Amino acid sequence: MNMIKQRNTIITIVNNEDLSFVIPDPSGEVRILNSLSLDQFLNDDMESDPVPEELSNRVNSLLIVPDYWFGNVTYKFQSRKKSIIEAFIERKLLAEYPDLPDIKYFSGYIPHQIDQGEKGLYVYFLQEPKSFQLYDQLVKFDLNPHCITTPAFVWGQKLREIIPDFHDGGKGLVHMLSKECLLYFFFRGFFLFSRSITFPDTQMESSEKLNTLTYEINQSFHLFSQKAKAGIDQVYIASSVQSDARELSDMLGREVKEIEGLGENQQKAPVFGGHLGAVERFSLSDLSPSRKFLSVLHQLKKKELEWKPVQTVGIAVGLLLLLLFGAESFFLWKLSQPSLFPTARAGIIAETDPSHTIQQYNEALDSLVLESERPSPQDTILKVVKSLPDNFMIKEMTVEVEGTPAVHIKGVVKASGPDKLRDSISYLLDNLKKYFQGARSLSLQNIDVELAKTNNTQQENQNYLVKFGFNLP
């Protein structure tokens, strides 16, 4: 059953610095239970409880925040292994936003092909400091959202279903509201940026609105070309006034298409109302998790949900193993008791000594324990990647698990001189020592360093070949 249509769910919306709690009724209608200032809700010193009692025991299925609360970036990245990608994104975001330590918990990514077939990652993440405060405050009132998204992501999924070539080139959407106009821009199917144009006078003539809008759209075209290094292929409009598309086409000197495919049911679907801004045209079905629009969830909560099926299977397997081991223990106990078994042919009664069988069992158990204690190559590689400074590039890494487990690394460090090189290697060693006990004996004297040969003598940074190794526990 659709979560948003369940009776005990709510939707939380942030719009114009206000926080609203919306209750979807089973009939398909929506009811705004309460709206209050966002700053008031984030104030820990408030005397009264800002959350209405009616919200108790309800599930906060969705939190919708303004577009600018999210950031997005595209990275070139070749690996498609989830653990390596997540470690890379976490390191990048923390380096670019050092004042936002919680940013690593609220991000998502989509692997895709960028220019010339090179592999890349489209990464989206919460970047507004208030977003982290809001999440903590919602958790405090037991209203932690199951999903956090933005109107741009919801529109992106709607357009993806309506426009056949949405993933090709640049697309723009003009969303006309009564008091403002929202501009959304997408490149190769991914949201790039949005803008909000407010009409100060609600009585403003339609021609005046279009003049203002034309200027802002042209400015946005210029910003789009700077970000995407490409132009807009097609502009679409969502408006309740049918003549807006034709008039805006004349003003811009290019075709502006009305969005087709919303359907009559969409036009009649319950909407949230103009006072909630960008979500005005959305219906409850648009906000259903089954629509698979982009969203984020606290990484720890996400991992908890991902591991629930695994935990269920693990409990079942554990119970089965418990029964098997119980039966085995009973069998071994019976075997250890002095007993008499008749021989097959001679009819002679002989006493059976079970010590040899028990010795074989113990040897097999020791082998299993020894094998389980071997270091995992995947876990070792992930920890090494997390330890690397930005200017260190691995050329070769060997993880030995047989005999004496060890790691051997060859790489290149780009540095402007010996001092910067020393700082980079010290940073690497400090990180490795956090993860590996065998790396604690490493020092600068244990690192082999030599200057790489290069044909370009005018480079600011030199390439240094670095080689070292350490044992695994």
Secondary structure as GFF3:
##gff-version 3
##sequence-region A 1 473
A	DSSP	three_ten_helix	3	5	.	.	.	ID=ss1
A	DSSP	beta_strand	9	15	.	.	.	ID=ss2
A	DSSP	beta_strand	18	24	.	.	.	ID=ss3
A	DSSP	beta_strand	30	37	.	.	.	ID=ss4
A	DSSP	alpha_helix	38	42	.	.	.	ID=ss5
A	DSSP	three_ten_helix	53	55	.	.	.	ID=ss6
A	DSSP	beta_strand	59	64	.	.	.	ID=ss7
A	DSSP	three_ten_helix	67	69	.	.	.	ID=ss8
A	DSSP	beta_strand	70	76	.	.	.	ID=ss9
A	DSSP	alpha_helix	82	96	.	.	.	ID=ss10
A	DSSP	three_ten_helix	101	105	.	.	.	ID=ss11
A	DSSP	beta_strand	107	113	.	.	.	ID=ss12
A	DSSP	three_ten_helix	115	117	.	.	.	ID=ss13
A	DSSP	beta_strand	119	126	.	.	.	ID=ss14
A	DSSP	alpha_helix	129	140	.	.	.	ID=ss15
A	DSSP	beta_strand	148	149	.	.	.	ID=ss16
A	DSSP	alpha_helix	151	162	.	.	.	ID=ss17
A	DSSP	beta_strand	170	176	.	.	.	ID=ss18
A	DSSP	beta_strand	180	187	.	.	.	ID=ss19
A	DSSP	beta_strand	190	198	.	.	.	ID=ss20
A	DSSP	alpha_helix	206	228	.	.	.	ID=ss21
A	DSSP	beta_strand	232	238	.	.	.	ID=ss22
A	DSSP	alpha_helix	243	252	.	.	.	ID=ss23
A	DSSP	beta_strand	256	258	.	.	.	ID=ss24
A	DSSP	alpha_helix	263	268	.	.	.	ID=ss25
A	DSSP	three_ten_helix	274	279	.	.	.	ID=ss26
A	DSSP	three_ten_helix	289	291	.	.	.	ID=ss27
A	DSSP	alpha_helix	299	336	.	.	.	ID=ss28
A	DSSP	beta_strand	339	342	.	.	.	ID=ss29
A	DSSP	beta_strand	349	352	.	.	.	ID=ss30
A	DSSP	alpha_helix	355	372	.	.	.	ID=ss31
A	DSSP	alpha_helix	377	387	.	.	.	ID=ss32
A	DSSP	beta_strand	392	400	.	.	.	ID=ss33
A	DSSP	beta_strand	406	415	.	.	.	ID=ss34
A	DSSP	alpha_helix	418	435	.	.	.	ID=ss35
A	DSSP	three_ten_helix	437	441	.	.	.	ID=ss36
A	DSSP	three_ten_helix	444	446	.	.	.	ID=ss37
A	DSSP	beta_strand	448	451	.	.	.	ID=ss38
A	DSSP	beta_strand	462	471	.	.	.	ID=ss39
###
